[in-house]
Amino acid sequence: MTAGQVQDREEDHVHLELDQVFEFISGSYSLAEEGRLPYKGREVLYTVGVAVLDRSCCGSGGCRFLSVPGYLLRWQYRTGEAGRPVSRVEPILDESERTEVRRLLERAFPHSQVNFLP
């Protein structure tokens, strides 16, 4: 892969505030922590969140989830329009890499959903 192809895959990731509660129609979620997972000489950026369904018509429940924006390229290199820090990431598109990263994160955070962005 050429440098131009890698650069085409780069994108900005806005860091959301931890412990802020985001409400939705049937419950809420919050982001509990943000971390970096070493993987094959690179770092994978991830966020851990908790969702609670407590206003649903069909019962209640919850889950822990991880969002993976991708490989970290530049950590908090600027501030976004809303005043939040912005990092540069490369999304993980390769399915075998996603499988390996998912396995490592599930080992560290058992019983969690792991979602890759986008």
N, C-alpha and C positions, 0 to 999 in steps of 0.2 A: 504494500500500500504506500502510495506516495504521500509526501507532506501535505500536498493540496487536498488529497482525499480525506486525510485525517482532519484537516482544518474545516472541511465542509461538514463534518459530522459533529463539530464542537457546538455547544450551545450554553447559554447562561442558565444558571440555577439560582433562584432567589431563595435565600434561607428564611423560613418562616419562624415566627417567635415560638419558643418552647413554652409549654404549660398554658398557652392561650387556648381557651375552649371555643371551638367552632360548632355552632348549633345547626342542625338540619331538622327536617320535619319529624323524623322519628327518633331523634336522639342527638348525640354530640360526639365529637372526637377532639383529641388534643395530641400534640407531639411531645413526647416525653424526653427524647434524647436524639442527638445526632452523632454519628460516628464515622470512622474510616477503617475499612477492612483491608489489610495488606493482601495483595493477590498478584502473584507472578511479577513482582518488581514494580507493581503499580498500587494505587490506593483506590478502593471503591467507596464512594460516598453513600451513606444510607441514613435514613431517619426512622426512628421507632415511634409509633403512635398507638393510641388506645381508643377504640370506638365503643360507645355504649348505646344500645338501642333500648330506651326506657319509655318511649312514647309511641310505640308501634301498636297497631290494632291487633296484631296477631302474636303478641308475647314480647318478652324482653330477652336481652342477651348482650353479648359484647365480644370483642376480639382484640388481639394485639396484631399490629400490622407493621411491615417495613416497606418503605418506599426507597427505591434505588435509582437515583438520577443517572449514575454512571461512574466512569473513571474520573477521578479528580485531576484536573489539569492545572488550575490556578485557584488557590484558596482565597476567598473573600477579597478579590482584587479590586472591587469597586463597591460603591453604595448605589442602590437602585433608587428609582423615583420616590418610593414610599419610605425611604430611609433604611431599608433592609439590606444586609450584606449580600453580594452576588459573587458566586464562584463560577468558574468555567469548567464544564464537564464534557466528557465524550460518552454518549449513551452506549450501553452494552447491547449490541445487536446480535452477536453470535450466540446461537442457541446452546452450544456446548459450554461456552463461558457462562451463560446465564444459569445453566444447570449446576455448574461447579460453585458459583457464587451463592446461589440459592441454598445448596447443601451446606456450605460453610456458615451462612447466616442462620439457617434452621438449627444447626448444631449449637450456635451461641444463643439463639432465641427460640427455644422449642415451642411448638404449637402456635406458630405465627404465620400469617399470610405474608409472602414476599412478592412485591409487585415492582416490575421494572418500568421506568418512565422513559419515554412515552410508549 
